[in-house]
Amino acid sequence: MIKILFVCLGNICRSPMAEFVFKDMVRKRGLEDQFYIASAATSTEEIGNPVHPGTRRKLREAGISCEGKYAVQMKKSDYDRYDYLIGMDEWNRRSIMRIIKKDPESKVFLLLDFAKSPRDIADPWYTGNFEVTYADIVEGCQAFLDYLKSREKVDF
């Protein structure tokens, strides 16, 4: 089983969007039993809060539910629990490293590291643009799935 943790600052916008987009992609391919997918925050600011209304709206438009998701904080022990820790921007990567201290197994990535054009995913909490964030996350999730197909022993 491949275990993936998507990470952003508050776990109410980008990382839950990535979590549920990726879960949907995996489900549509009948691969749910080969993955464990979750998301978490690097900060404590939103812990216990539901997914941001803008993210819920974008996911609902795509026919994806995020019902029951509440923000949780990433822990140092998540390094041992997950195969991939995937941040949304460089600030997230630095925060992940602050939490885990070191990455000897090279598990830490940014979602768009897998895309043809690596870049940060803008935080819609600040930009207000959930459309651009959603497009970037779909691009990153598809590229990540393609990466896994070529690298992991998963029957796609």
C-alpha positions, -999 to 999 in steps of 0.1 A, spaced: 0 0 0 13 35 -9 7 60 18 5 97 9 1 128 31 -7 161 14 4 191 34 -3 228 35 -3 255 61 -38 252 75 -52 219 60 -84 237 50 -77 247 13 -50 232 -8 -40 199 10 -76 187 15 -83 197 -22 -53 175 -32 -63 147 -9 -98 144 -23 -88 150 -59 -62 123 -57 -87 100 -39 -112 106 -67 -85 98 -94 -75 66 -76 -112 55 -71 -120 61 -107 -92 37 -116 -103 11 -91 -71 14 -71 -85 25 -37 -71 -7 -20 -36 2 -31 -35 36 -15 -39 54 19 -44 91 13 -47 119 39 -38 155 44 -25 177 73 -14 212 83 20 224 93 4 250 116 -21 249 144 -42 278 132 -71 258 117 -70 225 136 -105 211 140 -120 234 114 -138 221 83 -126 224 48 -128 260 35 -161 269 17 -142 278 -15 -125 244 -16 -158 226 -8 -175 245 -36 -147 237 -62 -147 200 -52 -186 199 -53 -185 213 -88 -162 184 -98 -185 159 -82 -161 152 -53 -171 152 -16 -149 162 12 -176 156 38 -163 149 73 -128 163 68 -115 186 96 -80 201 98 -53 181 116 -17 189 123 12 169 108 33 152 134 70 141 133 58 104 134 41 109 101 75 106 85 75 69 94 38 64 86 38 78 51 58 70 19 53 105 4 49 139 22 37 163 -4 37 200 3 20 227 -19 47 253 -19 83 259 -8 72 274 26 53 241 33 84 221 24 105 241 49 78 237 75 76 200 69 114 198 74 111 218 106 86 192 119 104 160 107 140 174 111 155 152 84 145 133 52 169 104 49 145 84 27 137 114 3 100 113 10 94 151 9 82 167 -24 61 195 -37 30 184 -56 41 203 -88 76 188 -86 60 160 -107 45 183 -133 62 195 -165 64 230 -151 74 227 -114 62 256 -93 44 265 -61 6 261 -58 -8 295 -47 -28 296 -15 -64 305 -23 -69 317 13 -48 347 2 -55 349 -35 -92 340 -34 -87 322 -67 -98 286 -61 -101 280 -99 -63 284 -104 -55 264 -73 -78 236 -84 -63 235 -119 -28 233 -104 -38 205 -80 -54 185 -108 -23 189 -129 0 179 -100 -22 149 -89 -22 136 -125 15 140 -128 21 124 -94 -1 94 -104 19 91 -136 51 92 -116 38 64 -93 27 43 -122 63 44 -135 80 40 -101 59 19 -78 46 -16 -81 10 -6 -86 -13 -24 -110 -28 6 -130 
